[in-house]
Amino acid sequence: MITNKYKYPELKRVENTLGRFYIDPQNNAVPSVTTVLDNMSDKKSSINEWRNRVGDIEADRVMKEATDIGTMVHLSLENHLNGIDEDIFTNNSLGNMAKKMSKKLIDDALVNISKVYGLEVHLVLNNLYAGTADCIGVIDDKDTIIDFKTSKRIKKKEWIDDYFLQGCAYANAHNIMFDTNISQVAILMVDRDLMYKKFLIKDNEFKYFTNIWKQKLLKFHNTFKW
């Protein structure tokens, strides 16, 4: 299924006080897409309020649990698409949950992907930003930025603007790097009750979120120095 149509770069990652950065081909440190979105979001205050409410120990436990499940699911899907048969799940309740969630995505989501151009690929616009896309492929006969998401509960579409902004950022970088015309983003989400939902934006919605992304990127560069 993987065609290796494009030659994606390998970029070095670095961390600073703002978050994750990448070293672009001109040797400049550029912010990751998530670093831009995190620093331009008001969600930090909500997260801090939640952390203060439940306490650091419980907050760290919940976040680690979500991260562990997400990491296992992503690696499982990557292995499946690469034709690798390997049991990467931990032998506990989290591993069992991640295994079930992975199977749900394989059965209900991956069947919609007809081609894969790359997995965990680095995308970059020199001096501006970079990031790592879960999957570049084809859904409904259209080149698509594809992101796999795990969640405690399926989210409403109006709650996941940042996912769409991230996808549009990747699409715009891909289009400039490889002279493509990607204008579709798919968020493939599974929750712990094994409910699956595909969120899709394209055409006018894609343009709408692309414009918002560009505004946030410009504000980030005008606000921060590194």
C-alpha positions in Angstrom: 0.0 0.0 0.0 2.9 2.4 0.7 4.1 3.9 -2.6 7.1 6.1 -1.5 6.0 8.6 -4.1 7.7 11.5 -2.3 11.1 11.8 -0.7 10.4 13.2 2.7 13.2 14.8 4.7 14.6 13.8 8.0 14.7 16.7 10.4 16.4 17.0 13.8 14.1 17.9 16.7 15.1 20.2 19.6 13.3 21.5 22.6 13.2 25.0 24.2 11.0 26.9 26.6 8.3 27.4 23.9 8.1 23.7 23.0 9.4 21.5 20.2 11.3 23.0 17.3 12.9 21.4 14.2 16.1 22.3 12.4 15.1 23.2 8.8 17.4 22.5 5.7 18.8 26.0 6.1 19.9 25.1 9.7 17.3 27.4 11.2 15.2 26.4 14.3 11.6 26.6 13.3 8.6 25.8 15.6 6.6 22.7 15.3 2.9 23.1 14.2 1.8 22.0 17.7 4.1 24.5 19.4 2.6 27.3 17.4 -1.0 26.1 18.2 -0.2 25.5 21.9 1.3 29.0 22.4 -1.5 30.7 20.4 -4.3 28.9 22.3 -6.2 29.8 25.4 -6.5 26.2 26.4 -3.5 26.3 28.6 -5.4 28.2 31.3 -8.2 25.5 31.1 -5.6 22.7 31.5 -4.0 24.6 34.4 -7.4 25.0 36.1 -8.0 21.2 35.7 -4.6 20.4 37.1 -5.1 22.6 40.1 -8.5 21.0 40.7 -7.5 17.3 40.5 -3.9 17.7 41.7 -0.6 17.1 40.0 -0.4 13.4 40.8 -3.8 12.6 39.3 -3.3 15.0 36.3 0.1 13.3 35.6 -1.5 9.8 35.8 -4.3 10.7 33.4 -2.0 12.4 30.9 0.5 9.5 31.0 -2.3 7.0 30.5 -3.6 8.8 27.5 -0.1 9.2 26.1 0.7 5.5 26.6 -2.5 4.4 24.8 -2.0 6.8 22.0 1.6 5.8 21.4 0.7 2.1 21.3 -2.2 2.7 18.9 -0.1 4.8 16.5 2.7 2.3 16.5 0.3 -0.5 15.9 -1.3 1.3 12.9 2.1 2.2 11.5 3.2 -1.5 11.7 0.0 -2.7 10.1 0.4 -0.3 7.2 4.0 -1.3 6.8 3.1 -5.0 6.9 4.9 -5.7 10.2 3.4 -8.3 12.4 4.6 -7.4 15.9 2.9 -7.3 19.3 3.8 -4.0 20.7 1.2 -3.8 23.4 2.0 -3.9 27.1 0.7 -6.8 29.1 -1.8 -4.8 31.3 -5.2 -3.1 31.1 -3.8 -0.2 29.1 -2.2 -2.5 26.6 -5.4 -4.4 26.2 -7.4 -1.2 25.7 -4.9 0.0 23.1 -5.1 -3.3 21.3 -8.8 -3.1 21.0 -8.7 0.5 19.9 -6.1 -0.3 17.2 -8.3 -3.1 15.9 -11.2 -0.8 15.6 -9.2 1.7 13.6 -7.8 -1.0 11.4 -11.2 -2.5 10.7 -13.2 0.7 10.3 -10.7 3.4 9.3 -7.8 2.0 7.4 -10.1 0.3 4.9 -10.9 3.8 3.6 -7.3 4.5 2.8 -6.5 3.3 -0.7 -2.9 4.6 -0.9 -0.2 5.6 1.6 2.6 8.0 0.5 4.2 8.1 3.9 3.9 7.5 7.6 5.3 9.7 10.4 6.8 12.0 7.7 8.6 15.3 8.4 7.2 18.4 6.6 8.9 21.8 6.6 8.7 25.3 5.3 12.0 27.0 5.7 12.1 29.7 8.3 8.5 29.2 9.2 7.4 25.9 10.7 7.7 22.1 10.5 6.0 19.0 11.9 5.4 15.3 11.7 2.3 14.0 9.9 0.8 10.7 10.9 0.0 9.7 7.4 -0.2 11.1 3.9 -2.5 9.1 1.7 -5.6 8.8 -0.4 -9.2 8.8 0.9 -12.2 9.0 -1.4 -9.8 9.3 -4.4 -8.3 12.5 -2.9 -4.8 13.1 -1.6 -5.4 13.6 2.2 -3.5 14.6 5.4 -4.6 11.8 7.7 -4.3 12.0 11.5 -5.1 9.1 13.9 -6.6 10.2 17.3 -7.4 8.3 20.4 -9.8 9.8 23.0 -11.5 8.9 26.2 -14.8 9.9 24.4 -15.5 10.8 20.8 -15.2 14.6 20.6 -17.6 16.9 18.8 -16.4 18.5 15.6 -16.5 22.0 17.1 -14.1 20.9 19.8 -11.3 19.8 17.4 -10.4 23.0 15.5 -6.7 22.5 16.4 -6.7 19.1 14.7 -7.9 20.7 11.5 -5.5 23.6 11.8 -2.7 21.1 12.2 -3.8 19.1 9.2 -4.0 22.3 7.1 -0.5 23.3 8.1 0.8 20.0 7.0 -1.1 20.1 3.7 0.2 23.6 2.9 3.8 22.6 3.6 3.4 19.4 1.5 1.9 21.5 -1.4 4.8 23.8 -1.4 7.5 21.1 -0.9 6.2 18.8 -3.6 4.0 21.0 -5.8 0.9 19.0 -4.8 -2.7 20.3 -4.3 -3.8 18.6 -1.1 -7.0 20.2 0.2 -8.5 17.5 2.4 -7.8 16.6 6.0 -9.2 13.5 7.7 -9.2 13.0 11.5 -9.8 9.3 12.3 -10.8 9.0 15.9 -11.5 6.0 18.2 -12.5 6.2 21.9 -12.3 3.8 24.8 -15.8 2.6 24.2 -14.6 1.5 20.8 -16.7 4.1 19.0 -15.2 5.3 15.7 -15.7 8.6 13.9 -14.2 10.1 10.8 -14.0 13.9 10.7 -13.4 15.3 7.2 -12.7 18.9 6.0 -12.2 19.9 2.4 -12.7 22.7 -0.1 -14.2 25.8 1.6 -13.7 24.4 5.1 -10.1 23.6 4.3 -9.6 27.2 3.1 -11.2 28.6 6.2 -8.9 26.7 8.5 -5.9 27.4 6.4 -6.5 31.1 6.8 -6.8 30.8 10.5 -3.6 28.8 10.6 -1.7 31.5 8.7 -2.9 34.1 11.1 -1.8 32.1 14.1 1.6 31.4 12.5 2.2 35.1 11.8 1.2 36.1 15.3 3.5 33.5 16.8 6.5 34.8 14.8 5.6 38.4 15.7 5.2 37.5 19.4 8.1 35.2 20.2 11.9 35.3 19.7 14.2 32.3 20.1 
